């Protein structure tokens, strides 16, 4: 490569930028014609020396201007082994916008160049939203367990005929309402975003000081709302929390069926046959073992009829899912029903654990109450699980798409659906409120407890039964639709 070629490249790209001429560390301006610009060899004292020039950061603001591609200098294994400049995205809608930064690094140890651009990072942004959601959960718990005296200072919060526990429940609902409003605003402002160069990508992935202030303001506003409005939100939150459970259930079920199809594909069937067989056996045996332990722990006598009913129905559902999966017409294998069996056994266990601690059949709950450290550990794990479940469901924007329409993704597509992500977190705000108040704003919750009460128990049981029905339908539906299509074709013929 001829001396001065790299600098000429910088001069070429500088011509696309408005404003005064850009200068390097030598003080000489970079102009369109290259006048007065020293070559790399001249600036380093001859040859490609080890010294590195300071960085120059060029930031483009606004979405209407033309995009700019800036080249950066770096060593690439020898003189002349560089990357030639690419065409600038100065025309059309493919340019970079919305605050994307391009960094120029002029390294004098080589005469080679490549593009180094720093823009919005939606993959990192999702973790920040999860952190905000976690902080909101902890704030709601603090208000519920330790906020009675503080909430009592606000006369407008006194409701439920002066009962102290209602202040804690209302506090949780107010925190939940603020979190819901924040994520719902984000949902409205980012829905239908498709491309990474869309300005809404910058709003989703950046502007954190503004969004933190917005979150704090929306969290504080519900504390000045009248009590009847908060009670109304509590009733609406039942439906929002139910919608969140349904979305989460569909997401888990689709993931299990996808994993099963992937392992049974022609590419992986021979290579992973042994691993799939072992995992299937372990999950199936684990499901049966979990059911036996629940009989021992939560149905010690025949008087525990309700627990016996829950556990027996779970056993029937595990066997039914296995029978349908291995049917000669379905041929779904053993892996999917094994994983689903573990999942619904866990849901059954969660339902029984949600029974009030005063129940004589819930002996394990009495042990957890007597051991403070165990109760606290269970609470912390439960909160982390709620946040993790909301996060994993939010990034799975295809979980509610039942049609398997394959569409090719392009390089400039967003990595996940921003609108769906914020919608799931908005529903998750209602869900964690229901967990902290036991799905009932008029019951007293003990400290360091979550999702306890008969309402919580029946919600968990209904979720378990719905999960089994959803899985069976998802593996049977293709056969049913195929028969209908064949029947309609025959009728038309």
N, C-alpha and C positions, 0 to 999 in steps of 0.2 A: 504494500500500500504506500502511495506517495506521501511524503511529509505534508502535513497540513490537511489531509483528507478528513480526519476526524473532526478537526476544528471547523472545516467547511460544512460538515454535516450539522454541527451545532448552529452555524450561521444560517443554514438553510431552514432549520426548524424555528430559529428565532424570528424569522420573517413572518411567521404566522401569529406572533404574539403582539398585542397592542402595547403601547407605553414606550418609555425611554429605552435606549439600548441597554442590554444586559452586559455586565462586566465580569471578567474573571478575576482571580486573585492578583494578577499583575497590574490591574487598573486599566487595561486597554479595553475599549468597548467592542462588543460583538455587533457588527452591522451587517446589513443584507449583502453588501458586496465583499465582505471579509477584510476590508481595509484596516490596517493597524492591528490585526489579530496575529499573535505569534503562534507558530506551530507547536505541537506537543514536544518535539525535540528541542526547540528553542527555549521553551519554558522550563525544561528539565536540565538544561545545560548540555544537550547533545545526547541522542539515543533515548531509549525508554528507561528512565531511571526508576528508583523505588519510591520516589516521593509522590504523594497523593494530594491533589488540589482540594480545596474546601468544596462542600456541597452547595449547590444553588437550588432552591425550592421554588417552583413555579406553580401557582395555584390558580385554577380556573373556577370562577364563580358564576352561577347562573346557568340556566338550561337552554338559553336561546343561542349562545355563541357557538362557533365552530369548535369541534374537538381538536386537541393538539396532542401529537405524539412526540415525546422528547427522548433523545438518545442518550445513553449513559456509557461512559468509557470504562472498560475493565480489561484485565488481562485474559487472553484466551489461547494460551499455549504457543504463542509465537507471533512474530510480526506478520501481518497480512492475513491472519486467520480470524478475521472479524466477521461481524454481521452487518450486511449492507442496510442502509436506511430503507424503511418501508414507506409507502405512500401515506401522507398525512390524511387524517380523517376530517378534512376541512370542509367537505361538501356533504350534504345529505344529513340524515338523521342518525348516523352511526357514530357520531362524535361523543366524547366523554363530557359529562356535565355534572352539575349539582355538587360542586365542591371537591371534585376528585383532584388529588395532588399528583404531580409528576416530579420526580426527583432527578436532578442531573448530578451524576458523580463522574468527575473527570479524573481518571486514574492515569498518572503519567507513566506507569510501568507497562503500558500497552497502547497500541493505536487502534483498538477495536471498540465496538459499541454495541449496546443493546438497550431495550426500553425497560425502564424501571418505574412503574406507576403504583401509587398507593391510593385506593379509593374506599368507599363504604364496604364494610365487612359484615354481611348479614349472618354469617356462621358464628361470629363472635357475639353479635348483638343478641342472639337468642339466649345466651347464657346470662347476659345482663338482665333481660326480662325475667328469667327464672329466679335470679337473685332478688329482684324487686318483689316477685310473688312470694318468695320465702320470707323476706322481711315483713311483708304484710301479714302472713300467717302468724308469725311470732308476735306481731303487734296486736292482732286480734286475741291471741291467747293471753297476752299480758293484760289487756283490757278486761277480759272475762274473769281471770283469776285474781287479779290484784288492782282492778280499776274501780272497785265499788266506792271507795272514799272520794276518788277524783271525780267520778261521774255524778256522785251525789251532790256535788257543788253546783251542777247545772240543773236548775229547777225544771227546765223543759224536758229533761230526760226521765223525770219521775213518772212511771207508768205502772200498769198492772197492779193498781191499788196499793202502790207503795212497797211492793215486794222488792227486797234487795237483789235477789237473784235475777230479776227481770232487767235490772240495770246492766248486769254483765251480758245477758243475752242481747239486749239492744245495742250494747257497745260492739259486740261481734258483728251484728247486722250493719251497723253504721260503717265499720271498717270495711266490711265486705262490699257495701254499696259504693264506697269510694274506689276500691280496687276494680269493681265491675265497670264503673264509669270511665276509668282511665283506659282499660283495655278495650272498651267498646268504642271510645273515641279513636284509639289506634286502629281498630278494625274498620271503622268508617273511612279513615284517612288512607288506608293501605290496601283496601280490597281491590281486586282485579288488577293488581300489579303483575306484570308479566316479564319485563325485561330489566336487567341490572342497571341500564343507563336511564331508567325512569327516575324522575325526581323523588318519587315516593320511596325508592330504595334508600336514598340519602336520609329521608325523614325516618325511616324504619331503623336504619343502622347507625345514625349519627344524631346530632342535636341533643346529646344527653343532658346538659344543664337545663335546657328548656323542658325536657320531658320529666326530669326529676322534680322541677318546680311544679309542673302540671300534676304529677302524681301526688305531691304533698298537698296541693290546693284541693284536689278532688277528694283526698282522704279527710281533710278537715271540714269541708262543706257539709257532709251529712250529719255532723254533730250539731248543726244548727237547724236541722229539719225537724218538723213536729213528729211526735211519737206515732200518730196514726199512719203517717206516710212510711215510717220504718216498719211498722207491723205489716203494711201492705206489701212492702218489698220482701219481707220474710215469707209471705205466702207465695209470691212470684218466684222466689229463690228455690222453692221446692221443685218447680218445673224445670228451672235452669239446671239445678243439680241433677235431676233425672236425665235431662238431655246430655249432660256431661258423661254420666255413667253409660248411656247408650253409645255415645261416640267412642268412649274408651273400650267398651266391650267389643264393638265392631272392629276397632283397630287391633286389639289383641287377637281376635279370631282370624282376621285376615292375615295377620303376620304368621300365625301358626299354620294356616293352610298354604301360605306362600312358601314357608320353610319346608313343609311336607312335599309340595310339588317340586321344589328345587332339589331336594334329596332323592326324589324318585325319578328325576329326569334321566335320559339316556346317558348324558355326560357324566353324572355323578353316581348313578345307580351301582355300577360295578366297583367304583373306587370307594364309596362310602357305605357299602352294603352292611359291613360288620358294625360300623359305628351306629348306623340307624337302628339296627336290630338291638344292640345293647341299650341305647337310649330308650327305645320303645319298651323294652322289658322293665328297665329301671323305673320309668314313669308310671307304667301300669301297676307294678308292684307297690310303688310309693303311694299311689291313689288308694289301693286297697288297704295298705297299712295305715294311712291317715284316717280312713273310715273306721277301722277297728279301734284306733286310739281315741277317736271321738266318742265311740260307744262306751269305752272304759271311763273316760274323763267326764263326759257331759251327760251320760245316761246311765248312772250307776244303779238306779232302781226303775221299776216299771212305772213309777209315778211321774217320771220325766217324759210324758207322752209327746210333748211338742218337740223336744230335742230328738227323740226317737224317730218322729215323723221326718224332721229335717234330714237326719243322717241317712235314713232308709231311702228317701227320695233321691238323695245324692248318689247312693249306691246304684239305684235303678238307672239314673241318668248316665253314669259311667259305663254300665253294661250296654245301655241302648246306643250310646255314641260309638262304642267299639263294634257292636253288631252291624250298625249301618255302615260304618267305614269299611269293614272287611267284606261287605256284601259283594257278590259277583258282579252286580251291575254298577256299583259305585267304585270299588277297588281303590279306596283312599289309603290303604295300608294301616299300620299300627302306630306310627309316630304321632300323627295328628290327634287321634283319640287319647293317646297317652298324655300328651301335653295338655289337652283340654281337660282331661280327668284331674290332673294336678291343679289346674286353675279353678275348676268348680269346687273341688275339695277345699281349697284355700278360701273361696268365697263362703262356703258353708261354715268353716271354722270361724271366719270373721263375723258371720251372722250370729253364731252362738256366743262368741265372745262379747258381742254388743248387748247381750241381755243384761238387765240390771244386776248389780253385784249382790243384791239381796236374795236372788233366786237360789234355792237350795241345790239345784242341779248344776249350777255354775261354780263348782268348787275351785277351778283354776283361777277364776276371777277373784275369789276371796284371798287366795294366796298372793295374787298380784297386788291387791289392795294392802295387805299386811306388810309386804316388802316394798318400801318406798323406792329403792333404787331400781327395782324391776319395773315398777309403774312408770317411773320417769323415763327409763330406757325405752319402754314400749311407746310412750308418748312421742319422744324424739324420733324414733324410727317411723312412726305413723305419719308425722309431719313431713319427713323427708320423702316417704313413699308418695304422699299426695303431690308434692312438688315435682318429683320425678315422673309420676304418671301423667301429670298435666303437661310437662315438657315433652315427653315422648309422644303423647297423643297430638300435641300441637304441631310438631314437625312432620307428622304423617298426614299430609293434606289429601292423600288418595284413599284414606281409610273408609270414606263414606261413598266411594265410587264403586258401585256393584257391577257396572259394565266393564269388561276387560278390553277397552278400546286402547290399542297401543298407538301412542303418538311419539314421534321422534323429537327428542329434546335438542335444542340448539345451544351453542356455547354461551349466548348472552341471556339465557333464561335464568330466572331466579332459582336458588337451590330448593326453596320450599315456599308454600303459599303463605304470604304474609297475612292476608286477611283471615284465613282459616286459623292460623297460629294465634292471632289475637282474639278471635272468637272463642277458641277453646279456653284460653286463659280467662276470658270474661265469664264463661260458664263455670270454670274452675273456681272463680271467686265466690260464686253462689254455693258451690259444692263444699268448700272448706267451711263456709258459714254453717251449713247444715251439720257438718261433722262436729263442730265445736259446741253447738247447742243441741245435739242429739236429734235433729230434725223436728224439734219441738221447742218453740221459744218460751213455753210456760213451764218448763221443768228445770230443776236445779241440777247443775253439773258439778261433780266433785273436781277438786284441783288435780291437774295432771291426768285428766281423762279426756278421751276423744271418741266420738261416735258410740255413745252408750245410751241405751234406752230401747224400748220395744219398737218404736218407730224405726230406729236404725236397724234393728234385727230384721224386720219385715222388708225393708228396702234391700238389704243384703241378700235375703232369700230370693226375693223377686229378681234381683240382678243375676243370681246364680241360675235360676230356671230359664231366664231369658237368654243367658249365654249358651246353655245347652241347646235350646231351640234354634238360636241363630246359627250355631255350628252345623246342626243337622240340616237346616235349610240351605246353607251355603254349599254343602257337598251334594245335596239332592237336587237343587235348583237347576243346574246345567242339564241333567237328565230330563227333568220335567219340561223345560223350555224346548229341548230338542224334540221331544215327543210332540209337543204342540206345533212346532214348526213343520214336522213331518206330516202331522194330521191335516194342517191347513193346506200344505202343498198337495196332498192327495185329494182334498175336497175341491181345490181349484182345478186339478187335472180332470 
